[in-house]
Structure formats: C-alpha cells, structure tokens
Amino acid sequence: MKNRSVLRMFILTLTIFLLCQAQQSSGQTIVDRIPLKPGPEDMVLDTLNGDPGLIISCCGRRETDKPYGEMIYYKLLSGEQLVMKRLNEPEEILFRPHGIYLDGDLLYVISHEKEPDYHPVLVYKVRGTELDFVEMIHTTHQHSPNALVTGIGREIYLVNDSGKRGSLLEKALKLKRASVVKLTKNSDGKWVAEMVADRLGYPAGINRIGDRLYVGDAVLHKIHVYEISKEGLTPMGEIQKLKGNDNIRIYQDQLLTPGHVKPMKFIKHAKNPEKKSPVDVFLVDPSTGEHSILYSTDGSTISGGSTAIIFGNYLYICQVFDPFILKVELE
C-alpha cells in the first residue's frame, strides 16, 4: 500500500510538473527542422507559378557533400519537396548554384562553375516545379559574385563579395575591395557590365524596393543604400548595426536579413559542423534604419543562417552548410 501511495504521489508530481512546463512554453516560439539537401544557402518565395513554395539553392560546400548542386522546390502548404528538373541546358554546364533571384517567372542563378574565374548567371523560366533554360550570362566583371537582383528594366545588379576571389586577407583586415556591378543587355543581345559602386567590405546580399538599392556588408556590419538612376547609383546613406548580415529579402517593404553575429564561430562552423555559429534574424525599416530581431539562436537550432523568408505566420531560415532549413512560428 505504501508503495502504491508513493507511486501515485510521483505520478501526480510529474503531471503537475509537465503541466507547468506546458504553460511556460505555450507562449514561446515553436521551431521545426525541415530536412533538405546539403548547403541550402539561398531561397526565394514563389507564389506566382503554381502552389506557393520556396525555391532553394542547394550546393555542397563541405568536401563530404560535394559535388551536390540542385534547386529544390519546397511546397509550403503540403510540405512536399522536389528536385526541380532543369530542361534544355547546354551540355557543358556544371551546376554549382549560389545566390538566386526570382523576377516574375524568371529565375536568376549565380553558378560557381569553375574556380576561381568562371561564375556565370544562369537564367531559367519557371514552369511549376521545372526550370526551362533561357540563357547564360558571363562578363569579365563577374569575378566573385555572391548575390543579385534585377532592376526595373530587368538589368542585373550583382555584388562581387571581394576584390580577389576567396581572399581571407580582405576579410581579416576589412579591406574595401568589393563592388556592385550592373549587367545590361544590348540591342544585339550581348550582355555588358560596368562597376557602379566600389570600396565595399564583404557584400553578401542585395535587393531593391522601387528605385532604392540595398547592398549588405557583412564585414562592415551595415547596409549601403543607393538610388538607381540612368546615370548610375547615388549613395543615399547607410543602415548601421546589422552584424554579419547576409542575403536580403523584402517583407512588407521592410528588409529581412540573417546575421552571422560571431564571425570567428562562423569560420569554425565552416570547417566543422559540430561547431555552432550564432544567428540573429533582423527585420529592418529602411525609412528609419531601425531594426528588430525576429529570431535569435546561439547556433543550437541553426548555424550559419543565410536567408530568411516570411510566409503566413512562419519564418523560414536557410543556411550555408547543413542539410535542413528552419521553420519558426512568429508570435
């Protein structure tokens, strides 16, 4: 009898404890990992070409994951994910996707096909979960492209994240050798390039709202703001205190960007997946420069977060190396 009483008391105590824990956690953020392919570094939201989904650029960056490189379509309503079939590509293409941008039904993909000097932009027409090849763009100015965005006339603005591809010295000394390049298609169908902004630290993200161009700078912890005109780019100030900011996405006329807030830990994470790299996701008001942190982690839920997108009441975060994205319920 005594043993039964002790058992009942234990069960009652455990039940009360679990109920208290449930009450304490009921107002907290719910986090879910979505398994994916290696290196889901960039993604865009597609709501125009079928079921709403995320188009995700996956490329193995660790030696154990190479030579993987594909585009994944993740259906937001069903959770189904598919490798997007690429049609009508030239046979010589070596697909190593990095930064991407979706303009209507055209997907622009930076592909690091041959290191250190061949990094074309590949253009595809999105047909549901298939990608129909349109053209390849390569100019002498694309020496280290990281991210891109199109302009009103479908010209392309891309960031070269360094003066010399893969230079650790530039990052360590915060040398301002990166740039913004404008690619324009001539009447004869040839693409030409011109540098329109220089002396940047390490721009890993770029996006546009109207005639305002926003260029991230992960080393200098700021976003450079430019006005786009026929004459080029006019500097319009900077948005400060955005440590390690990466790809930039737009949400309700605000800027959404994850930050590698501990750069040295990010470098260690690049070499060893067991080493965690903290991430903050910033939501920035471009009119005031003020920002809030939508989500923060010490790296235990996701490390090296590189792009963030909001759909419905959820925040989705992808990352540079590990094979999953994070789904976070917004409060």
N, C-alpha and C positions, 0 to 999 in steps of 0.2 A: 504493500500500500504506500509505504514511504517513497519507494522508487517511482511509483506512478505519479505521486504528488510532485516530486522533483521534476519528472518529465513534463507534466502539464505546465509547471511554472516556467520551465525552459522554453517550451513552445510558445507560451503567452509572451514571454520577454522578447523572443525572436520576432514574433509577429508585430509587436509594438515597435521594435527597432526598425523593421522593414517599412512599416507604415510611415514612420518619421522620416526615413530616408527618402521615400517616395514623395512626401510633402516637400522636403527640402529641395529635391531635384526637379519638381514639377515646373518651376519657373526657369530652369536652366536650359541652355542650348542643347538640342539633340543633334548628334553627329553621326554620320553614316559613311563608311568607306565603300566606294564602288570600284571593284576590281577592274583593271583595264590592262592595256599593253604597256611595255616599257617606255619611259620618257614622254608622258603626256604633257608636253611643255606649254602648248598654246591651244586655245579653243575659241570658237565664235558661236553665237546663238543664231540658229536658223529657224525662222518662223514663217518663211515665205514659200518653201519648196517641199511642202508635204507636212507630215507630223512635226510638231515643234521638237527640236533636238539640238544637241551640241555636236558640232564638227570639231574633232580633237586631233591635233597634230602629234603623232607619236613617233619617237625616234630613239633607239637605244643609244645612250651616251656613255654608259659604262661598258668596259670590254666584254663583260659576261652577257650583255644584252645586244651587242652588235651582231649582224648588220641590220637589225629590225628597223623598218620605216614604213608606216602606213597612216592613212587617215581613217579614224573611227567615227561612226555616227552613233551617238547615244540618244535614244528616243526618251524624252523627258516624261511622257505620260505612262509608258509601259515599262520602261527600264531596259528595253531590248537594245543591244549594241551589235553593230555590224561593221566589218571591214568594208570601206567604200571601194567599189570596183572602179578602177581607172581605165578609161577607154581611149583608144586612138592616140596613144602616146608614141613618140619616136622611140625606136628600139634602144637607142644609146642612153636613155635617161637612167640615172642612178638616183633613186628617190630617197632623199635624206631630209625630210621636212622639218622646218623650224617655225618661224613666225608666219602667221596666216592672217588674212583679212577677207571678209565677205562683203561684197558690194552688189546687192540685189541677188542675181543668180550667178554671179561670177566670183569664184574663189581664187585668191592670190596666195601663192605658197612660195616662201623662200626655201630653197633646197641647197644644202651644203654638199654638192655632188662631188667635188674634188678639192681637197685641202692642199695648199692654203688659198688658191687663187680662182676657183670657179664656183660661183654661187648664184645661179640664175633664179629668176622669179618665174614660176610656172603658173599659167592661168588655165582654169577649168570652168566649164559651165556645170552647175549643179543640177542634176536631174534626179530628184528624190534622194536615194542613197548611192547614186552613181556620179562619177566625175568624168565629164567628156572634155578631153584636152583641147584647148584653144590655141595657145601659143607659148613660146619660151622667150623670156626677155633677159638679155645679158649685155651689159655695158662695161666699160673699163672702170667705172666708178663703184662697182659692187664688190669691194674687196673684203668686207666683213659685215654683211647685212644681218640685222637681228630682228627687226620688226618693220611693218609697213602699213600704210593707209592710202586710200585713193582720195583725190581731190574732186571738186565739183565736175570737172571735165574728164574724169577718170584718168588724169595724170596720176603718177605714183610718187609718194614721198616715203623714202625709206631711211632708216638710220644705220650708219656704219658704226658699230659699237667701239671701234678703236682705230687708230691710225695704222697699226700693224696687226694683222690677224693673230689673235691668241696671245697678245703681249701681256705678261704678268707685270712687267715693269711699269707699264702705263697705269695699271690699276693700283699698284702698290704706292706709286708716287703721285697718284691723282693727276696725271698729265692730261691736258686738254687737247686730245688729238682726234677725237671722234667727230662725226659730221652728220648732216642731213643732206640727202641727195634727192633731186627732183628728176623723175623719168617722164619724158614726153614722147608721144608717137607722132612722127612727122607725116605729111601728106603722102609720102612714098611708102609708108608702112614701117619705117625703121624707127627704133627707139633711140633717143639721145638722152644724155644725162648731164646735169650740172649740179655743182655743190651750191646749196642755198643757205647753209648755216654751218659754222665750224666752231672750233675751240670748245667742244663739249667733253664731259668726262667719260661716262660709260652709259650711253642711251640704250636701254633695253626695251623701251616701249614708246609708242607713238599713236596718236589718234586725233580726231578732228570733230569740232562742233561748228558748223557753218564755215566762216572764214577764219576761225581760230584753230591753230595747230598746236597740240600739246605734246611736248617731247620730254620723256623721262630722262633722268640722270641718276643712275644707281650709286655712282661713286660720290657725286656732289650732293646727293640727298635732296633733289629738287626736281620740279617740272618746269621746263622752259616754255614760255608762251609766245607764239608768233601770230601775226596777222598775215594771211595769204592775200597777195595782190598780183596783178600782172607783172609788176616789177620784181617780185620775189617774196621774201619773208622779211617782215619788220618785227623786231623784238618788242614784246608788249609786257615784259616783266617776268617774274618767276614766282612759283609757288614753293614755299620752303618747308623744311622739316618733314620730309617724306623719305625716311631712311631706307635705302636699298630698293627703291621702287622698281618694279619690273613692268610687264605688259599693262597697257591702259585700255580699259573698256568703258563704254558710256552707259550710264543708267540714269534715266530721267534728267538729262542734261547735267549730270554730275560725273566725275571721274572716279573709276573704281580700279584700284591697283594694289596688288600684294607687295609687301616689302620684305627683303632679306635683312632683318634688323640686326643680325650678328654676322657680319661678312666673313670673319675668320671661321666661324662654325659652319657657314655655308661651304667654304672651301674644303673643310674636313669631311662634310657630308658628301661632297662630290667624289671623294676618294673612298669613303666607307659608309655604306647605308646604315650602319649601326650608330653612327654619329649624327645627332639630331641638330637641325637648323631651324631656329625660331622664325615665325612668320606673323606679321600683322597685316590685316587687310584694311586699307584706307578707303574711305568714301570722301571725296574732295569736292567742295563747292568752288568751281572755277571763277565765279564772280567776286568772291571774298577771299579765297585762298584758305579758308578754314576747312579743317578736316576732322573726321571722327574715325574711330577704329571699330569696324563691324565685327571683327573676329581676331582673336589673338591666341597663339599657341607657342609653347616652348619647343615645339617640334615633335611632341609625342603623338599628335593626331595627324600631322602632315609636316614634312620638312621640304624646304626649298620651293614653297608655293610661288607660282609664276604668273597665273592668270586667274581672275575672279569674274564670275558672271552671276547676276541675279535673275531668277525666273520664278514668278509667283512669290511664295513666301520662303524661298530657299536660296541660299548662297552656295554656289559650286566653285571649288578651288582645284586647279590642277597644279602640277609640279614638274620640276626639271628631270627627275630621275626615276623615282619609284613607281611601280605599276598600278596606281589607283588614283582616283580623284575623290575629293571630299564633298559631301553634301551636308550643309548646315542649316537647321531651321532658324530663321530670323525671329526674334522676339517682337 
